């Protein structure tokens, strides 16, 4: 747990991270800790990331309880791993 994120419950996460982009999102947040959407997108997809693609997959993870999203005053979301259940 290098980024100070809570330990992952991989059994609960397994169905949510079958898609490679979602797996990268979770691994990036475990390594780096909470990140704004723009930084997370660059870490996952490189400098030409598509915000819609990141938003879709991050929202699936938020809906499944794997991530938390906090909206900044700028309107950008900061994503972090949710505490394990």
Secondary structure, 3 states (H helix, E strand, C coil): CCCCCCCCCHHHHCCCCCCHHHHHHHHHHHHHCCEEHHHHHHHHHCCCCCHHHHHHHHHHHHHCCCEEEEECCCCCEEEEECCCC
